[in-house]
Amino acid sequence: MGREDSHYRPEGPDGRRTGRPGAGGVTGRVPVPEANVPRVAQPMPGPAVGASTGPAPTGPNGGTSTGTGPTGGAGRDLPPPPIYRPPGAPPAGSAGSADRPPGTGSGYADAPGVTAAPPDAGPPGPAPRRRGRRLLVLAGVLLLVLAGAGVVVTRPGPVAGWLGDEVAAPTPGATTEPPPAAVLTGLDPNAAEPTPDGVRAALAPLVGAPALGSRVNVSVTDVRTGQTLYGQGADDGTVPASVAKLVTAVTVLAARGPAYRIPTRAVAGPNEGEVVIVGGGDPTLAVDDDGFYPGAARLDELAEQVRQALGGVAATKVIVDSSLYSGPKYEPGWDDDIPTGGYGGAVTALMTDGARKDPVRARKDLAAGNGGAERVPEPDLAAGRAFARLLGVPGDAVQRGSSPAPGGTDAGTPGPGAELGTVESPPVIRLVDFMISDSDNLVAEALARQVALARSQPASFVGAGAAMDEVVGELGLPADELALADASGLSRSNRISPSLLTDLIALAGNGSRPELAAIFAGLPVGGWSGTLLSRYDSAVTNTGAGVVRAKTGTLTGVHAIAGLVTTADGRLLSFAVLTDRAPADTIEQTRLALDRIAAALAGCGCR
């Protein structure tokens, strides 16, 4: 079907593309998945001490929204906080994830007003009777004070009301519901540490399950100490599928910062009346207020700025400058059905609504559990034509071209290259949520190119891979265990070791790099949301319900899960299980086998 978690094609190894065209010459990469260089164990950086917090921002329903920030003192574990839905909030509707089964939940157009219960809220009320319908979308809340940017961002996930979106006032007389029980259990700061022997005893009987196939690579790490507790092929590069988005998220947050916004500009063309629209790489850009992504920048607002800047001069032509990106629009290692399968598309520097042809219908389909959508084949030209319509320019007067060098003004008229207007995307912190909560592949590719631009690399598949590799090394992580052909996980040429994933998750969760904790809010919760909504509900996995938070990934023969789990003693662990030689016809059995591993960690003290 062309989506990252729907490649259930009966192809064997001979049907897979394994080459990496254009990757030659990039240093510090491991092209062979079997490469297994012994790693030198290094302690993870300790938690941040004395990090500041800002004033509590006003919540979307007019109250004060409170959250747990990644700002704890020394010796404190920093998990994603407990998740609540406030009294009176409507049942949380859901939209499908790009790698979730049809009919499971999402993270976009959900009930407004999702917020965290204050720390002194007291014991939660009774759990809802129908968990699957009322709590399809559960977003973590993180309070991040963005030093230097002077911004305080409250993160109840990508829902209406977040970061200043309009929110309808509560309906008078609406039935008040008791708050549901906390989804994620709290941690015990004095919890006993699991031991390698204890973790091995819990997992060894499970990692050899036939449904996992002939190569199962696993890593488990204590988030607080950074100690490796278990490893089987932990340092081997493995096809990660959509779990690769965790690397994309961490590297863009490190390289650009959570508050960075992607601009889309309009400048004066070489001749009077000509307008150049310059793509900056914002995949969420909308035409008007009917866009796919909440809070997106809009072309109609950019067009109004252009009209004002031009004064009485009518626009006569639109030139589309999408030259910021280079290289192929489709990664050469993608399966043939990805460009037309509804979950991938052409990667261009200018597009609207993630290249979706009909964003309104796509929103409705997403709410019904189908995240796929028809994509336009030339997103930059489609966006240019939409912009032209807003300016009253005929569609045949739209063409690709380049921006002229900035000039001055002539008798008050903007000269060639003069800026006529700019609109900006939601901040990176929110784009990361879009990417993770719905496994959005085009958002992933766009964010990776922001990493490339931040590191002076070409904004291409190869340049993004090299830049992400560079940032991983800057973070003190083993970049030699990473080789990325793309940022979404659609390529079978990607290789990531499980130990790199667990180290990366531990780094994001231990408080030493607070900006990286943004990756946790969009992660699905076992038995409660996203791709894990309908998992962890069997007798052999239910100990993981509510205490496993992880990103999943699936291609034909490839299954992966990586994230956080809280043990029975209240200890926070990072884990990653990747298998890229699983039977093609045992999808559900393979997922169950993966879930049994995480559930075993949740159910034991492992001492």
C-alpha positions in Angstrom: 0.0 0.0 0.0 3.0 2.3 0.1 2.8 3.2 3.7 5.6 2.5 6.1 3.6 0.1 8.2 1.5 -1.5 5.4 4.2 -3.0 3.2 2.8 -6.5 3.6 4.1 -7.6 0.2 5.0 -11.2 -0.3 8.6 -10.4 -1.4 11.7 -12.2 -0.2 15.1 -10.7 0.2 15.6 -10.6 -3.6 12.7 -8.2 -3.9 14.3 -5.6 -1.7 16.5 -2.8 -2.8 19.5 -2.6 -0.6 21.7 -0.2 -2.5 22.4 3.3 -1.3 23.0 5.4 -4.5 24.9 8.5 -3.9 26.0 7.6 -0.4 29.6 7.1 -1.2 32.1 9.3 0.4 30.0 10.0 3.5 32.2 9.3 6.5 31.3 7.6 9.8 28.6 5.4 8.4 28.1 1.6 8.5 26.6 0.2 5.3 26.7 -3.4 6.5 24.0 -4.4 9.1 26.1 -7.3 10.4 28.9 -4.9 11.4 29.3 -5.5 15.1 32.1 -3.5 16.6 32.3 -4.0 20.4 31.2 -0.8 22.2 33.0 0.8 25.1 30.4 1.4 27.8 30.2 5.0 28.7 28.0 6.6 31.4 25.1 8.7 30.1 25.2 12.4 31.1 23.6 13.1 34.4 20.3 14.9 34.9 20.2 18.6 34.6 20.4 20.5 37.9 18.6 23.6 38.7 16.9 24.0 35.3 14.5 26.9 35.4 10.8 26.9 34.8 8.6 29.6 33.5 5.2 30.9 34.6 2.3 28.5 34.2 0.7 29.4 30.9 -3.0 29.7 30.4 -4.7 26.5 29.4 -6.9 26.2 26.4 -10.1 26.2 28.5 -9.1 29.4 30.3 -7.6 27.7 33.4 -4.0 27.2 34.2 -2.2 24.3 32.4 0.4 22.6 34.4 2.9 20.0 33.3 6.0 18.2 34.3 9.0 19.7 32.6 12.3 18.0 31.9 14.0 20.1 34.6 14.5 17.8 37.5 17.4 17.9 39.9 20.2 15.4 40.3 19.3 11.8 40.9 15.8 12.2 39.5 14.3 10.1 36.7 12.3 12.2 34.2 9.6 10.2 32.4 6.8 11.4 30.4 4.3 12.6 33.0 1.0 10.9 33.8 -1.7 11.6 31.2 -5.2 12.8 32.1 -8.2 14.2 30.3 -9.9 17.0 32.3 -13.4 16.8 33.5 -15.9 18.1 31.0 -13.7 17.5 28.0 -15.6 15.7 25.2 -14.6 12.2 24.4 -11.3 12.2 22.6 -11.8 11.6 18.9 -8.9 10.2 17.0 -7.3 10.1 13.7 -5.2 7.3 12.3 -1.4 7.1 12.4 0.6 6.6 9.4 1.8 3.3 10.8 -1.1 2.2 12.8 -3.8 -0.3 11.8 -7.0 1.1 10.4 -9.4 2.2 13.1 -7.0 3.0 15.9 -6.4 6.5 17.2 -4.3 9.5 16.3 -3.3 12.8 17.5 -4.6 15.6 15.4 -8.2 16.8 15.5 -8.9 15.6 19.0 -11.0 17.0 21.7 -9.8 20.5 22.7 -8.6 21.2 26.2 -6.4 18.2 26.8 -4.2 19.1 29.7 -2.4 17.6 32.7 -3.9 17.3 36.1 -2.1 19.5 38.6 0.3 17.7 40.9 -2.0 18.1 43.9 -5.1 17.0 42.0 -5.6 14.1 44.4 -6.4 10.6 43.4 -7.9 10.2 40.0 -11.5 9.2 39.5 -12.7 5.8 38.2 -11.4 4.6 34.9 -13.7 5.1 32.0 -15.9 2.2 31.1 -15.0 2.2 27.4 -11.3 3.0 27.3 -11.0 2.4 23.6 -13.6 5.1 22.7 -13.0 7.8 25.3 -9.2 7.8 25.4 -8.1 7.2 21.9 -5.7 10.1 22.0 -3.5 10.7 25.0 -0.8 13.3 24.7 1.9 13.9 27.3 2.4 17.4 28.7 5.8 18.9 28.9 6.6 22.4 30.0 9.7 23.6 28.1 11.3 26.9 28.8 13.2 27.6 25.6 16.3 29.5 26.8 17.4 32.2 24.4 14.1 32.1 22.5 12.1 33.5 25.4 9.2 31.2 24.7 7.3 29.0 27.0 5.5 26.2 25.3 2.9 24.0 26.9 2.5 20.8 25.1 -0.7 18.9 25.3 0.1 17.4 21.9 -1.1 18.6 18.5 -4.6 19.5 19.4 -6.7 22.6 19.1 -5.8 25.2 21.6 -2.1 24.4 21.6 0.2 27.3 21.1 -2.5 29.8 20.7 -5.0 28.0 18.4 -8.6 29.1 18.7 -10.7 26.9 21.0 -14.4 26.9 21.4 -15.7 27.7 24.9 -17.1 24.8 26.9 -20.7 24.2 26.2 -22.8 25.5 29.2 -24.5 22.7 31.1 -22.3 20.0 29.6 -22.2 16.8 31.5 -19.1 16.7 33.7 -17.2 13.4 33.6 -14.7 12.3 36.3 -11.1 12.4 35.2 -9.8 9.0 34.1 -7.1 7.2 35.9 -3.5 8.1 35.1 -2.3 6.2 32.1 1.4 6.2 32.9 2.4 5.1 36.4 4.6 7.3 38.5 8.2 6.5 39.2 9.8 5.7 42.5 13.0 7.8 42.9 14.2 5.2 45.3 13.4 2.2 43.1 15.9 -0.6 43.2 18.0 -0.9 40.1 17.4 -3.9 37.8 20.4 -6.1 37.3 21.7 -7.5 34.0 21.1 -11.0 35.3 17.5 -10.2 36.3 16.7 -8.6 32.9 18.3 -11.5 31.1 16.2 -14.0 33.0 13.1 -12.2 32.1 13.8 -11.7 28.4 15.9 -14.7 27.3 12.9 -17.1 27.0 11.1 -14.5 24.8 13.6 -13.2 22.3 13.8 -16.6 20.5 10.1 -16.7 19.6 9.7 -18.1 16.1 7.4 -15.3 15.0 10.3 -12.8 15.5 12.3 -14.6 12.8 16.0 -15.4 12.5 17.5 -12.1 13.6 16.2 -10.3 16.7 18.3 -7.5 18.0 17.5 -6.1 21.5 18.8 -3.5 23.9 17.6 -2.4 27.3 19.1 0.5 29.2 18.5 2.1 32.6 17.5 5.8 31.8 18.9 7.2 35.1 22.3 5.5 35.0 22.8 4.8 31.3 23.8 1.2 32.2 23.1 -1.4 29.6 21.0 -4.1 31.2 20.6 -6.5 28.3 21.8 -6.8 24.7 21.4 -9.3 22.0 22.9 -8.1 18.7 22.5 -4.7 20.4 25.2 -3.0 18.3 24.2 -4.5 15.0 22.7 -2.1 12.4 19.1 -3.3 11.7 16.4 -2.1 9.4 14.4 0.2 11.8 11.3 1.0 9.7 9.4 4.0 11.3 11.4 3.8 14.5 14.0 5.9 12.5 11.7 8.9 13.3 13.1 8.9 16.8 16.5 9.8 15.4 14.9 12.4 13.2 13.1 13.9 16.1 16.2 14.1 18.4 18.5 15.5 15.7 16.2 18.3 14.5 15.5 19.3 18.1 19.2 19.5 18.8 20.1 21.2 15.5 17.3 23.7 15.1 15.9 23.9 18.6 12.3 23.5 19.7 11.2 27.1 18.9 12.5 27.2 15.3 9.9 28.0 12.7 10.3 27.3 9.0 9.6 30.3 6.8 7.8 30.5 3.4 8.6 33.8 1.7 7.3 35.8 -1.3 9.7 38.2 -3.1 9.3 40.5 -6.0 10.2 38.9 -9.4 12.5 40.2 -12.0 9.7 42.2 -13.8 6.9 44.3 -12.5 3.9 42.2 -11.3 5.9 39.0 -11.0 5.9 37.3 -7.6 8.2 34.6 -6.5 7.1 32.2 -3.8 10.2 30.7 -2.1 9.7 27.3 -0.4 11.6 27.0 2.9 10.7 23.4 3.6 7.4 23.7 5.6 5.4 20.6 4.8 2.4 21.8 6.9 1.8 25.0 4.9 -2.0 25.4 4.2 -3.8 27.2 1.5 -6.4 28.7 3.9 -8.1 27.8 7.2 -9.1 24.3 5.8 -5.6 22.9 6.0 -4.7 19.5 7.3 -2.4 20.5 10.1 -3.6 22.6 13.1 -2.0 26.0 13.4 -0.3 25.8 10.0 1.0 28.9 8.1 -1.4 29.9 5.3 -1.0 31.0 1.7 -4.0 33.3 1.9 -2.3 35.3 4.6 0.9 35.4 2.5 -1.1 36.6 -0.5 -2.6 39.4 1.6 0.9 40.5 2.6 1.9 40.5 -1.1 -1.1 42.6 -2.1 -0.3 45.2 0.5 3.4 45.3 -0.4 2.6 45.7 -4.1 0.3 48.6 -3.5 -1.7 49.2 -6.7 0.4 46.9 -8.8 -1.5 43.8 -9.9 0.3 40.4 -9.7 0.6 39.0 -13.2 2.8 35.9 -12.8 3.9 33.5 -10.0 7.3 31.9 -10.1 7.8 28.9 -7.9 11.3 28.6 -6.3 11.7 25.2 -4.6 15.4 25.1 -5.2 16.3 24.8 -1.5 16.1 21.0 -1.8 18.4 19.1 -4.1 18.7 15.5 -5.2 15.9 13.0 -6.0 12.3 13.6 -4.8 11.9 10.0 -3.9 14.6 8.0 -2.1 16.0 5.4 -4.5 15.6 2.6 -1.9 11.8 3.1 -1.5 9.5 0.3 -2.5 7.8 0.9 -5.9 4.4 1.5 -4.3 5.4 4.2 -1.9 5.0 7.2 -4.3 1.3 6.3 -4.9 0.4 4.3 -1.8 -0.9 7.3 0.2 1.8 7.4 2.9 4.7 8.8 0.9 5.2 11.4 -1.8 7.5 13.7 -3.6 9.8 15.6 -1.2 9.9 19.2 -2.3 10.8 22.5 -0.5 7.3 23.9 -1.2 4.1 22.0 -0.6 0.8 22.4 1.1 -0.8 19.9 3.5 2.0 17.4 3.2 1.3 17.2 -0.5 -2.3 15.8 0.1 -4.6 16.4 -2.8 -7.7 16.9 -0.7 -6.8 18.0 2.9 -10.4 18.3 4.1 -11.2 14.7 3.1 -7.8 13.6 4.5 -8.7 15.0 7.9 -12.0 13.1 7.9 -10.3 9.9 6.8 -7.7 10.3 9.5 -10.4 10.7 12.1 -11.9 7.4 10.8 -8.6 5.6 11.2 -7.2 5.9 7.7 -4.1 8.0 7.5 -3.5 7.4 3.9 -4.3 10.1 1.3 -3.8 10.8 -2.4 -0.7 13.0 -2.9 -0.1 15.4 -5.7 2.8 14.4 -8.0 4.3 17.9 -8.1 3.7 19.5 -4.7 5.6 22.7 -5.4 3.7 23.5 -8.6 0.4 22.7 -6.9 1.2 25.1 -4.1 2.3 27.7 -6.6 -1.0 27.4 -8.5 -3.0 27.7 -5.2 -1.0 30.9 -4.4 -1.7 32.2 -7.9 -5.4 31.8 -7.5 -5.3 33.8 -4.3 -3.5 36.6 -6.1 -5.9 36.5 -9.1 -3.2 35.1 -11.4 -4.2 32.5 -14.0 -2.8 29.0 -13.6 -0.9 29.1 -16.9 1.1 32.0 -15.5 2.8 29.8 -12.9 6.2 28.3 -13.6 9.3 27.2 -11.7 12.2 29.5 -11.4 14.7 31.2 -9.1 14.5 34.2 -6.9 16.3 37.3 -8.2 19.1 38.8 -6.0 17.6 41.3 -3.5 17.3 44.8 -4.9 16.1 48.1 -3.8 12.9 50.0 -4.6 12.0 52.2 -7.5 9.8 55.1 -6.6 8.3 53.1 -3.7 7.8 50.0 -5.8 9.6 46.9 -4.5 12.5 46.0 -6.7 13.5 42.5 -7.9 14.2 40.2 -4.9 12.6 42.5 -2.3 10.6 40.7 0.3 6.9 41.0 -0.1 5.8 38.8 2.8 6.6 35.8 5.1 4.6 33.2 7.0 6.1 30.7 9.4 5.3 27.1 10.3 4.4 26.0 13.8 7.6 25.5 15.9 9.7 22.5 15.5 8.5 21.1 18.8 5.0 20.8 17.3 6.2 19.5 14.0 8.0 16.7 15.9 4.7 15.8 17.5 2.9 15.7 14.2 5.7 13.3 12.9 5.7 11.0 15.8 2.0 10.8 16.8 0.9 10.0 13.3 4.1 8.6 11.8 4.0 11.3 9.2 6.6 10.5 6.6 6.7 13.7 4.7 7.0 15.8 7.9 9.9 13.5 8.8 11.7 14.1 5.5 11.2 17.9 5.9 12.6 17.9 9.4 15.6 15.9 8.3 16.4 18.6 5.7 16.2 21.2 8.4 19.0 19.2 10.1 21.0 19.3 6.9 20.5 23.1 6.5 21.6 23.7 10.1 24.8 21.7 9.5 25.5 23.3 6.0 24.8 20.0 4.2 22.7 19.8 1.0 19.0 19.5 1.7 18.7 16.1 0.1 18.3 12.5 1.3 22.1 12.0 1.4 22.8 15.4 2.9 20.1 14.9 5.6 21.5 11.5 6.4 25.0 12.9 6.8 23.8 15.8 8.9 21.8 13.6 11.2 24.8 11.3 11.6 26.9 14.4 12.5 24.4 15.5 15.2 24.2 12.1 16.7 28.0 12.2 17.1 27.8 15.6 18.6 25.4 14.3 21.2 27.9 11.7 22.3 26.0 8.8 20.8 27.6 6.0 18.7 27.2 7.4 15.1 29.1 4.5 13.7 26.0 2.4 14.5 23.8 4.6 12.2 23.3 4.7 8.4 20.2 6.5 7.2 19.0 6.6 3.6 15.9 8.6 4.6 14.4 10.1 7.8 11.0 8.4 7.7 11.9 4.8 7.8 10.4 3.9 4.5 13.7 2.8 3.1 15.0 -0.7 3.6 18.5 0.7 3.3 18.4 2.3 6.7 20.4 0.7 9.5 20.2 1.6 13.2 21.5 -0.4 16.2 19.1 -1.1 19.1 21.8 0.2 21.5 21.9 3.5 19.7 18.1 3.8 20.1 18.2 3.1 23.8 21.1 5.5 24.4 19.2 8.2 22.4 16.0 7.6 24.4 17.9 7.7 27.7 19.6 10.9 26.7 16.3 12.5 25.9 14.8 11.3 29.2 17.6 11.9 31.7 17.2 15.6 31.9 20.6 16.6 30.6 19.2 17.9 27.3 15.7 19.2 28.2 14.9 20.2 24.6 15.1 16.5 23.5 12.3 15.5 25.9 9.8 16.7 23.3 10.0 13.3 21.6 8.0 11.7 24.4 4.7 13.6 24.1 3.7 12.0 20.7 4.7 8.5 21.6 1.8 6.0 21.7 1.0 4.5 25.1 0.5 0.7 25.4 -3.2 -0.2 25.4 -4.3 3.4 25.3 -3.3 5.3 22.2 -1.8 5.4 18.7 -0.3 2.3 17.2 -0.4 0.7 20.6 -4.1 1.3 21.3 -5.1 -2.3 20.5 -2.0 -3.9 21.9 -1.1 -5.0 25.5 -4.6 -6.3 26.1 -3.9 -10.1 26.2 -3.2 -12.1 29.3 0.5 -12.4 28.4 1.0 -8.7 27.7 -1.4 -6.7 29.8 1.3 -5.7 32.3 2.5 -3.3 29.7 -0.8 -1.5 29.4 -0.3 2.1 30.5 3.4 1.7 31.3 4.9 1.2 27.8 5.3 4.3 25.7 7.0 3.5 22.3 7.3 4.2 18.6 6.5 1.3 16.3 7.6 0.5 12.8 6.7 -2.1 10.3 7.6 -3.1 6.7 7.2 -6.5 5.2 9.4 -8.8 7.3 10.5 -5.9 9.5 9.1 -5.1 12.9 10.4 -2.7 15.5 9.5 -1.1 18.7 11.5 1.3 20.8 10.6 3.5 23.8 10.2 3.6 27.5 8.8 1.2 30.1 8.4 1.6 33.8 9.2 -1.6 35.8 7.1 -3.0 38.6 9.4 -1.3 41.1 9.0 2.1 39.4 12.3 2.2 37.5 12.4 3.8 34.1 14.1 1.8 31.3 14.6 2.5 27.6 14.2 -0.5 25.3 14.5 -1.3 21.6 13.6 -4.6 19.8 14.2 -4.8 16.1 13.8 -7.7 13.8 14.3 -7.5 10.0 14.0 -11.1 9.0 10.5 -11.9 10.4 8.1 -14.2 8.6 6.0 -12.2 6.2 2.8 -14.0 7.1 2.9 -13.8 10.9 2.2 -10.1 11.4 0.0 -10.3 14.5 2.1 -13.1 16.1 5.2 -11.0 15.6 3.7 -8.0 17.2 2.5 -10.1 20.1 6.0 -11.5 20.5 7.5 -7.9 20.6 4.9 -6.8 23.1 5.7 -9.8 25.4 9.2 -8.5 25.7 8.2 -5.0 26.8 5.5 -6.4 29.0 8.0 -8.7 30.8 10.1 -5.6 31.6 7.0 -3.8 32.9 6.0 -6.8 35.1 9.3 -7.5 36.8 11.7 -5.8 39.1 14.4 -7.7 37.2 16.8 -7.9 40.2 
